[in-house]
Amino acid sequence: MGQGFSEEGKKIRAPAIKGLIFFAFLALAFYSARFSPAKDFFTPQVLDPFLRKAGLWAPLAFILIYAAGVCLLLPGTFFSFLGVALFGGYDGFLYVYLGAMAGATAAFWIGRTMGRDFAASLIGKRLKKYDDAIARNGFATVLYLRLIHFPFSALNFGMGLTRVSFRDYFWGTGWGILVGVFIFTFFLGTLREIWAGGQWHLLLSLRVYFSVGLFVFSFFIPKIIRKLRKGKEFWDSDILE
């Protein structure tokens, strides 16, 4: 009987310890990126010359720094601006996209490894149906939440706490952020080229109108997705209603 209590105690303690480690990690990440001396590294004044000196390794260094920034809960828009400023609109799009994917993957892995067992131990019968529904419709759920611009860091770590498979999360994220990243980097890249060349008359060019149109359109994507979902229910209502 004593052994039974011991085994039961271990089953309860292990998830709780992992949960504490997970929340301690989030608190430490938030503190480090905003209040510790490490925050000074994630500034344009430091990162810009650092990456320029990296030469051929600059793209890889940028992707890794972007991924680390995502795990430290830093806003991705900062790295998107930096990526376009360093590499231009087209190369910047590729490196920003890869950096965002690397960061999203790493954050999901952290959430899954440290927090999933703890989250599962707290799920009752009422919440279990949502957890099961997410597992059944993982790709569609992640894709939908990415397209409506659900907070990036929260979704990265949060999905790791659910039963959604890594495959569904990865592909849902990959397709979900693709359009947004392209529109944002294309818009910034166009403005960068005009600024660098000093050709202000190009502000009235077709390319600028197109990039501005895409940028404005990106804000309407969530509404379009919601209307499509109402007309064609291919997402599980247990999750998204």
N, C-alpha and C positions, 0 to 999 in steps of 0.2 A: 504493500500500500504506500509506504514511504517512497519507494522507487517511482510509483505512478505519479505522486505529487511532484517529485523532482523532475520527471520528464515533462509534465504539464507546465511546471514553472519555467523550464527552458524554452518551451514553445511560445510562452508569453513574453519572456524576457528578450529573446533574440530579435523579434521584430521591433520591440520597443527601443532596444539599443540602436538598431539600424536607423529607426526613425529619428532618434535624438541626433545621431551622426549626420543625417540628411539635413535636418533643420539647422544644426550647428554649421554645416557647410554653407548653406544659404546665407546665414547671418554673417559668417566670416567673409564670404564673397562680396556681400553688400558693403560691409565695412571696409574691406580692402580696396575696393574700386572707388570709394567715395570719401573716405576719411583717413586712410593710411598713406604713408609716403608713396606707396605703389600707384596711387591714383595719378601721380604726376607723369607716369609713363604713358598713360592713355590720353595724350593730348596731341593736337596737331603739331605743336612746337617741337615735340620729342619724336613722334612717330614719323613725321614727314622726312626729316633728314636721316633718321635711322633706316628707313626703307629705301631711300634713294642711294644710300651707301651700300646697301645689300646687293646691288647689281643684278646679276642673273637670278639670284635667290630671292629677289624682292617679292615676286608673286607668291612663292611658297611661304615666305615669312609673313606676308600680309594675310594669307588664308589662315595660318596658325594663330596669328594675333587676333583676327576676327573671331575665330572659334573660342579662344580664351576669353575674349570680351563678352561673348554670348553667355558663357558659363559663369561669368562674374556679374551677370545681370545688367550689363551696359547696353544702351540703346543701339540697335543695329544701324539707325540712320547716320550716326556719327561715322561708322566704318564705311557706309555707302558713299558719303561725301568724300571721305579720304581716298577710297578706291578709285573713284572717278577723277579726282584731282591728280592722282599719281599716274594712272594708267589710261585715262581717256574713257570715252563712253563704251566702246565695244569690248576692249580687253577688261575694262573696269567691270562691265556686266558679268563677264565670266568669273573673275576673281571674287567679286562680291557674292555671286551666287554660290560658288564653291565654299567660301568662308561661312556663309549663312548655313549651308547644309552641314558643314563640318561641326559648327557650333550647335546646331539643332540636334545632330546625332549624339554628340558628346553629352549634352544636357539630358537628353532622353535616357542615355545609358546610366548617368548618375542617378536620375530619379528612379529608374527601374532597379538598379543594384542596391541603393541605399533606402529607398522609401516604399517600394512596392509591398513588401511583406508587412510593414507597419500599416499601410493604407488598407490592405486586405484584412488585417485583424480588426479594423474598426468598422468594416462594412457589414451592415445588418441586412435583413431580408429586403427592406425597402430599397436600399441603395444597390443591392446586388443585381437587381434587374437592369439598372443603368450600366453597371460594370459589364454585365453579360451582353447587353445591347451594343456597347462600344466595341467589344471583342468581335461580335458578328459583323459589324459595319465599320470596322476600323478605318479602312481607306477613305470611304465616303465622309465619315465624321471628321477626320483630320483635314481632308481636302476642303470641306465646307468651312471649317473654322479658319483655315489659312486664307481662303478667298474673302471672308468677311473681316479680315484683319484683326482677328483675336490677338490679344497681347502676345508677342512672340515668345518671350522668355517664360511666361506663365504656362503657355501651351507646351513648350519644350519639356519642362520639368514635370508638368501636370500629367501629360500623356504617359510618362514613365511610371506613374502611380497606378495606371489603369491596366486592364488586361489586353489592350490593343497590342497586336503583334508588331515587332520591329519592322517587318516588311511593309505592313500597311501604313505604319507611321512614316517610314522613309519615303515611300512613293507618294503618299498623300501630301507630305511636306514638299517633296521635289516638284510636283506639278502645281501645288497650291501657291508657292511663292514665286514661281517662274515668271508669270505675267507681271506681277507687281515689281519685282526686281528689274526686269527689262524696261518697263515704262519709266521707273524712277531714274535708272542709270542713263537711259537714252536722253531723258529730259535734262539731267545735269550735264551730261557729256556735250550736248548741243550748246548749252550756255557757256561751258568751259572753253570750247573752241572759239566762240565769238569773243569771249573775254580775252583769251590768250592772243588772238589775232588782231584785236582792236578794230574789227570790222563791224561796227555797230549797225550799219545799214542792213546786215544780215538778220537783224532782229525781226525784219519784216519778210523774211524768206519763207518759202513753203515748208521747209524742214522745221523751222521754229514753230509755225502754226501746227504742224503735225505733232511735234513733241509736246506742245502745250495741250493740244487736244487729247493726246493719250494720257497725260498727267491728270487732266480734269476727269477724263473717263474713269480712271482708276478709283475715284471716290464714289462712283456709281455702281461699281462691281458688286458690293454687298447687297444693294437694293435689287439688282438684276438677279442675283443668285436666290434671294428670298422669293421673288416672284416666280422663278423657275421651279423652286421647291414646292410652292403652293399648287402649281399647275401639274406637277409630276412628282408624286411622292415616292422617290427612290431612296430617301433617307429614313431611317427608323424613327418613328414618332416618339418612342420612349426616350430617345436621346435628345432630340433637338426641339421638342415642343416645350 
